[in-house]
């Protein structure tokens, strides 16, 4: 079989979905297909999210001495970026003598969907691309805005927005969808509304983004009104739109409304609910204490019992809203049968046991994690200060100003406790029972212990915002600028009776005395 015949057979196997057989055949034949066939194989690996097969294809190229031009190098770069191997993608990118817009987009898109450091890199790459004289296209802008949204980097998001307006893609529907999403995730619903209203063209993803953003911010009535307006304007909601609506109803405690919308998904729009939709309904019921009803729903719908996300929702809701241990352990068993390596849910189970002071069971959950070799990735939060994003982990002591940060964090915890008295159905009470014996929930270095259970990384980033705000005030006082300063911590009653705590900080310069 020659290279042409091999290429035809490989393409046929890709079309029929037998990618593993195609890769085996690639290694068995002494001849090599052309660049177009290699590109097709790599794209199939991306579609299947199969990093192992993609690496075997790359290894075959190396073994046969296949000369990768810019076209195939770009395809390899995109494959590695989209399967999460950003370090290899970066090496390929750095080794390219000439990098086109597609290669830049591959790197920026891959970094935008990574962690905090990767998302910082995405914005840096966007700037570097422009510095080299290349004009970003719609995909570049969408990826850069995605990175800004995930970082909640409003300043940089506005800058990318400004560049998009000046370019010829400012009215592109994909760019405007990313723009709406960025402003919503940065906590600027008014700006999101302006971008949404100004968009010359809308599509279902844009409607879904604006509905989801309002739901996540607790603006449930607005989210439902937007859904109705979307349908009235002739747009047909998809499964993503319905997931946004169901999540909004769950956050708002609107069980009857949520169940009605869930029913209309199939009856009015012919859409088949998937695992995430059932999970949203389970969460909706659990948030109002109807865990048993949630379980009965799952039990009576066999199709959704094989979705791990449904059992994960019951397990997570049990941790937050209580429930009998028999149901919790049933949900855990069913979840881990479907996803045995999910570290996050092992932590949820351990915390659930800890809340009930079942320490032997806590140790058992940790031992199961060790036996399976699974570790939970550390969560992070970020705050943007003067155009720079500062990232915090729980218990992080590596920041140059960590001592001052933790001092403010203790003061913030005290203020939260004072503000919460009489707010909603529950006051702010430390959840000491949720701390396992091997883990301290909040022990600021050099500041002694704290009696307040406050999520460390969130507390750290809020405290850093306060530190920088006060420092800005001192610096400006030396320059002779007068201002009004507002810095408050407010407690607001949540829809489920709990209290949500919001930090507001603003400095307004009112007069420069020109010393």
FIKOLKOL-792902 format. One record per residue (C-alpha): residue in one letter; x, y, z. Coordinates in pm, whole numbers, padded with zeros to 5 digits, always signed. Each point is the difference from the previous one (the first is absolute). Layout:
N
aXYZ/...
//
This chain:
515
x+00000+00000+00000/x+00141+00337-00105/x-00035+00332+00178/x-00311+00092-00201/x-00174-00328+00086/x+00099+00036+00366/x-00136+00353+00009/x-00334-00116-00141/x-00030-00279+00254/x+00093+00228+00290/x-00259+00257-00108/x-00264-00272-00029/x+00075-00120+00353/x-00024+00357+00131/x-00339+00045-00167/x-00133-00323+00154/x+00135+00102+00342/x+00261-00276+00037/x+00293+00225+00090/x+00189-00264+00207/x+00008-00233-00302/x+00119+00287-00219/x+00291+00069+00234/x+00092-00371+00013/x-00002-00012-00380/x+00216+00312-00014/x+00268-00177+00205/x-00025-00328-00192/x+00065+00144-00346/x+00351+00106-00105/x-00126+00290-00211/x-00123+00337+00127/x-00319+00184-00092/x+00005+00363-00100/x-00036+00309+00216/x-00376+00023-00061/x-00055-00351+00139/x+00213+00069+00306/x-00203+00318+00056/x-00325-00199-00020/x+00127-00258+00250/x+00108+00270+00246/x-00335+00176-00032/x-00179-00326+00082/x+00216-00032+00312/x-00106+00352+00101/x-00367-00082-00063/x+00029-00314+00214/x+00222+00172+00258/x+00237-00294-00036/x+00348+00121+00093/x+00150-00350-00007/x-00082-00071-00365/x+00109+00348-00104/x+00339-00051+00162/x+00037-00332-00185/x-00067+00180-00329/x+00264+00261+00087/x+00243-00277+00096/x-00057-00164-00340/x+00089+00325-00174/x+00324+00018+00196/x+00082-00369-00056/x-00041+00026-00378/x+00178+00333-00032/x-00311+00174-00129/x+00082+00365-00062/x-00255+00210+00185/x-00048+00332-00171/x-00184+00292+00156/x-00335-00157-00089/x+00051-00329+00189/x+00192+00170+00283/x-00302+00225+00049/x-00231-00304+00004/x+00224-00167+00259/x+00006+00318+00207/x-00381+00021-00004/x-00028-00369+00092/x+00227+00037+00304/x-00162+00327+00107/x-00353-00140-00020/x+00091-00319+00186/x+00158+00197+00286/x+00373-00048-00072/x+00086+00368-00017/x+00371-00049+00066/x+00044-00211-00316/x-00219+00241-00194/x+00220+00288+00116/x+00317-00183-00113/x-00146-00055-00345/x-00114+00362-00013/x+00341+00133+00103/x+00171-00217-00263/x-00204+00132-00292/x+00201+00237-00222/x-00320+00163-00125/x-00320+00002+00202/x-00328+00074-00168/x-00325+00115+00156/x-00123-00361+00035/x+00306-00097+00208/x-00043+00306+00223/x-00369-00082+00040/x+00081-00358+00097/x+00230+00114+00280/x-00228+00279+00123/x-00306-00228-00002/x+00183-00279+00184/x+00134+00236+00266/x-00339+00169+00044/x-00147-00333+00109/x+00282-00088+00240/x+00074+00116+00353/x+00058+00352+00129/x+00363+00016-00116/x-00097-00134-00342/x-00275+00259-00034/x+00248+00273+00083/x+00214-00144-00278/x-00297+00017-00239/x-00032+00376+00049/x+00377+00043-00035/x-00007-00196-00327/x-00281+00221-00127/x+00217+00306+00060/x+00308-00170-00149/x-00192-00094-00313/x-00102+00360-00057/x+00355+00118+00073/x+00124-00223-00285/x-00236+00177-00237/x-00258-00278-00038/x-00366+00098+00004/x-00213-00207+00240/x-00304-00165-00154/x-00335-00090+00157/x+00141-00315+00162/x+00291+00192+00152/x-00231+00255+00159/x-00241-00266+00126/x+00284-00195+00167/x+00161+00311+00153/x-00337+00110+00141/x-00054-00353+00136/x+00333+00027+00187/x-00097+00340+00143/x-00337-00141+00108/x+00159-00292+00183/x+00246+00232+00171/x-00275+00256+00072/x+00253+00249-00144/x-00241+00280-00084/x+00267+00256-00093/x+00164-00225-00253/x-00336-00117-00129/x-00096+00360-00070/x+00332+00048-00183/x-00064-00304-00221/x-00351+00135-00060/x+00147+00331-00113/x+00234-00171-00246/x-00292-00206-00136/x-00210+00312-00057/x+00281+00154-00207/x+00042-00316-00208/x-00227-00134-00271/x-00136-00281+00220/x-00157+00221+00268/x-00350-00098-00112/x+00073-00371-00027/x-00252-00215+00187/x+00269-00225+00153/x+00196+00299+00129/x-00312+00162+00143/x-00103-00325+00170/x+00341-00018+00168/x-00032+00369+00090/x-00336-00048+00172/x+00135-00300+00188/x+00312+00192+00109/x-00194+00295+00143/x-00240-00229+00185/x+00280-00205+00153/x+00177+00320+00101/x-00313+00109+00188/x-00107+00275-00244/x-00356-00090-00110/x-00066+00354-00125/x+00298-00017-00237/x-00111-00346-00109/x-00348+00135-00078/x+00149+00285-00202/x+00215-00241-00200/x-00298-00229-00048/x-00228+00284-00112/x+00264+00140-00237/x+00072-00335-00168/x-00113+00023-00364/x-00055-00375-00007/x-00097-00246+00271/x+00005-00376+00016/x-00107-00268+00246/x+00342-00015+00177/x-00018+00376+00066/x-00349-00032+00148/x+00116-00299+00205/x+00301+00195+00130/x-00205+00298+00117/x-00263-00226+00161/x+00269-00205+00176/x+00182+00310+00123/x-00313+00149+00157/x-00087-00330+00163/x+00347-00039+00151/x-00024+00349+00148/x-00335-00074+00163/x-00200+00212-00246/x-00245-00283-00053/x-00299+00209-00111/x+00214+00171-00264/x+00135-00337-00119/x-00350-00143-00045/x-00121+00318-00172/x+00291-00021-00243/x-00088-00363-00076/x-00358+00098-00082/x+00121+00291-00212/x+00238-00231-00184/x-00287-00232-00095/x-00218+00298-00096/x+00274+00127-00233/x-00005-00329-00189/x+00311-00165+00145/x-00032-00366+00090/x+00172-00077+00333/x+00237-00295+00009/x+00110-00231+00280/x+00258+00256+00120/x-00269+00266+00029/x-00222-00229+00205/x+00289-00090+00227/x+00049+00372+00068/x-00372+00042+00077/x-00014-00302+00230/x+00313+00114+00185/x-00154+00346+00044/x-00316-00154+00146/x+00213-00211+00234/x+00189+00306+00124/x-00327+00187+00044/x-00182-00279+00181/x-00273+00001-00268/x-00076-00371+00003/x-00345+00006-00162/x+00117+00238-00272/x+00310-00207-00058/x-00196-00325-00029/x-00238+00167-00246/x+00292+00116-00215/x+00156-00344+00023/x-00322-00161-00122/x-00027+00247-00290/x+00346-00099-00118/x-00135-00319-00156/x-00369+00084-00041/x+00042+00342-00166/x+00344-00019-00159/x+00060-00370-00061/x+00329-00001+00191/x+00111-00307+00193/x+00132+00083+00350/x+00356-00110+00069/x+00192-00066+00320/x+00073+00367+00079/x-00371+00087-00030/x-00100-00273+00245/x+00282+00114+00228/x-00136+00357-00008/x-00346-00127+00099/x+00154-00209+00278/x+00186+00308+00125/x-00320+00203-00024/x-00189-00244+00222/x+00289-00048+00242/x+00043+00374+00057/x-00346+00014+00156/x+00056-00313+00207/x-00174-00246-00233/x+00287-00247-00031/x-00227-00301+00020/x-00210+00139-00288/x+00320+00048-00196/x+00092-00363+00055/x-00349-00118-00098/x+00032+00197-00324/x+00327-00174-00081/x-00136-00341+00102/x-00304+00035-00226/x+00204+00110-00302/x+00234-00289-00086/x+00160+00195-00285/x+00151+00254+00237/x+00136-00255+00248/x+00306-00058-00218/x+00099+00368+00008/x+00266+00056+00265/x-00085+00370+00015/x-00344-00088+00144/x+00142-00204+00288/x+00266+00267+00047/x-00275+00259+00039/x-00172-00208+00269/x+00331-00050+00180/x+00087+00370-00016/x-00348+00107+00106/x+00012-00238+00296/x+00317+00173+00116/x-00162+00342-00022/x-00355-00069+00105/x+00013-00311+00216/x-00156-00338-00062/x+00010-00350+00141/x+00329-00185-00027/x-00157-00299-00178/x-00095+00222-00294/x+00334+00181+00005/x+00198-00324-00007/x-00223-00144-00273/x+00066+00309-00213/x+00373-00030+00071/x+00009-00367-00102/x-00187+00064-00324/x+00215+00303-00081/x+00334-00171+00062/x-00109-00301-00201/x-00033+00235-00297/x+00292+00232+00085/x+00243-00181+00232/x+00277+00257-00039/x-00193+00318+00083/x+00200+00158+00282/x-00242+00287+00059/x-00289-00223+00099/x+00222-00200+00238/x+00071+00329+00175/x-00374+00077+00010/x-00067-00342+00153/x+00278+00045+00256/x-00136+00342+00098/x-00350-00145+00032/x+00132-00262+00242/x+00200+00266+00185/x-00310+00214+00048/x-00152-00296+00183/x+00325-00070+00188/x+00030-00344-00162/x+00379+00009+00008/x+00060-00365-00091/x-00201+00053-00317/x+00198+00318-00074/x+00320-00201+00024/x-00153-00266-00225/x-00081+00256-00270/x+00355+00136+00013/x+00141-00353-00014/x-00211-00075-00308/x+00147+00307-00169/x+00353-00113+00081/x-00069-00355-00122/x-00130+00131-00332/x+00280+00254-00028/x-00239+00293-00046/x+00071+00350+00123/x-00223+00302-00002/x+00136+00296-00192/x+00025+00306+00220/x-00266+00256-00079/x+00102+00358-00062/x-00158+00343-00005/x+00130+00320-00153/x-00036+00375+00040/x+00105+00266-00250/x+00188+00297+00149/x+00132+00279-00222/x-00003-00219-00309/x+00176-00297+00163/x-00170-00322+00108/x+00097-00141+00341/x-00085-00367+00054/x-00062-00158+00341/x-00019-00359+00119/x-00143-00118+00332/x+00266+00050+00266/x+00226+00185-00245/x+00297+00167+00173/x+00209+00076-00307/x-00133+00346-00074/x+00239+00281+00096/x-00271+00162+00212/x-00152-00314+00150/x+00049+00112+00361/x-00202+00316-00051/x-00254-00191-00210/x-00072-00253+00275/x-00029+00279+00256/x-00273+00162-00207/x-00155-00343-00059/x-00058-00048+00373/x-00153+00346+00024/x-00219-00078-00299/x-00120-00323+00162/x-00094+00193+00315/x-00190+00257-00204/x-00186-00273-00189/x-00105-00160+00329/x-00125+00332+00137/x-00182+00096-00321/x-00171-00339-00026/x-00188+00021+00329/x-00370-00005-00075/x+00048-00041-00374/x-00217-00274-00150/x-00069-00325+00174/x+00360-00065+00098/x+00265+00211+00165/x+00366-00045-00083/x+00127-00284+00219/x+00339-00167-00038/x-00031-00350-00149/x+00276-00148+00210/x-00149-00347-00038/x+00082+00007-00369/x+00372+00019+00069/x+00157-00340-00015/x+00260-00079+00263/x+00278+00022-00255/x-00106+00334-00144/x-00025+00350+00146/x-00269+00203-00166/x+00140+00337+00093/x+00325+00056+00182/x+00164+00318-00127/x+00380-00013+00039/x+00135+00215+00284/x-00348+00105+00100/x-00101-00286+00228/x-00317-00195-00050/x-00326+00131-00131/x-00339-00115+00120/x-00160+00087-00330/x-00051-00252-00276/x+00058+00207-00312/x+00105-00145-00329/x+00368+00080-00003/x+00072+00090-00355/x-00310+00220-00034/x+00084+00171+00328/x+00358+00051-00116/x-00091+00164-00326/x-00260+00226+00164/x+00251+00097+00265/x+00263+00075-00261/x-00247+00230-00172/x-00043+00187+00327/x+00377+00016+00059/x+00061+00148-00345/x-00291+00240+00033/x+00138+00136+00328/x+00352+00019-00143/x-00132+00191-00300/x-00158+00246+00240/x+00329+00052+00189/x+00195+00045-00324/x-00245+00254-00132/x+00000+00191+00330/x+00373+00052-00041/x-00073+00144-00346/x-00259+00237+00144/x-00309-00148-00159/x-00322+00013+00195/x-00265-00260-00050/x-00306-00165+00140/x+00058-00364+00091/x-00263-00266+00032/x+00084-00344+00131/x-00273-00213+00147/x-00090-00359+00070/x-00370-00064-00038/x-00215-00297+00094/x-00293-00069-00229/x-00271-00256+00055/x+00024-00287-00247/x-00300-00159-00163/x+00048-00319+00201/x+00012+00180+00333/x+00378+00018+00023/x+00212+00310-00019/x+00223+00097-00290/x+00288+00231+00088/x+00111+00262-00246/x+00314+00214+00007/x-00026+00340-00161/x+00304+00220-00043/x+00033+00323-00194/x+00229+00302+00000/x-00124+00318-00164/x+00254+00277-00056/x-00176+00334+00040/x+00272+00263-00029/x+00370+00017-00085/x+00152+00283+00208/x+00311+00013-00224/x+00257+00021+00280/
//
